């Protein structure tokens, strides 16, 4: 059983962020719920491992991550999470280089900020080699905090909350470019905090992003 489960909509938002700004590293915050584990003897029945349910994703940056803007972003995100009875449960990062599966220093720095919010926080790193319609597979590498270090976990540590909640074939249609813009309608309507800071009318919570992965109306 996966200790980290990811809702299909949250997963789509992460991949949308990475695909829209494929020329750059991107990052964001994972929202959801956590459940503490129990040790043998603490409660009746078998011991239970700690678990994390990721239900939403809020994209932060596709340019240089600056501390003042990061602080602004976290304040807005924590308020947004509280309004939905959720909490910040982790951090997402996608590297600029396709083959890069290392967690960079900036990711570790931001993830450390997330870790102080409570136990059982996680990092999910996009494995770009698996993030394509040709591979019907989960493309996120999970990390957990162990003795003040972020440690990569086995692939089966994280998985979809519902295997049918995300289909690469459907997602390929969603991001298929139209016209000469280089982006599909959906990606043009998807915004991160960078976009919001340039134009406050752009919703970086992407609240119109529905369960089907469609953003706004064509």
TARA-V708201 format. One record per backbone hydrogen bond with DSSP energy under -0.5 kcal/mol. NH is the residue of the N-H (numbers start at 1). CO is the residue of the C=O. Records with the same first field share a line. If there is no record, write none. Layout:
# TARA-V708201
NH->CO + CO
This chain:
# TARA-V708201
3->157
4->157
5->52
6->159
7->54
11->7
12->8
13->9
14->10
15->11
16->12
17->13
18->14
19->15
20->16
21->17
22->19
24->21
26->94
27->61
28->92
29->58
30->90
31->56
32->87
33->53
35->51
38->48
41->43
42->39
43->39
48->38
51->35
52->3
53->33
54->5 + 52
55->31 + 53
56->31
58->29
59->57 + 204
60->27
61->27
66->64
70->66
71->67
72->68
73->69
74->70
75->71
76->72
77->73
78->74
79->75
80->76
81->77
82->78
83->79
84->80 + 81
85->82
86->81
87->32
89->30 + 87
90->30
91->122
92->28
93->124
94->26
100->97
101->99
104->102
108->104
109->105
110->106
111->107
112->108
113->109
114->110
115->111
116->112
117->114
118->115
121->118
122->89
123->143
124->91
125->141
126->93
127->139
128->126
130->127
131->127
132->130
135->132
136->134
137->135
141->125
142->140
143->123
144->151
145->121
146->144 + 149
149->146
151->144 + 149
153->142
157->154
158->155
159->4
161->6
165->162
166->163
171->167
172->168
173->169
174->170
175->171
176->173
178->183
181->178
186->174
188->184
189->185
190->187
193->59 + 60
194->60
196->192
197->193
198->194
199->195
202->199
203->201
204->202
206->203
209->206
210->208 + 214
213->210
216->208 + 214
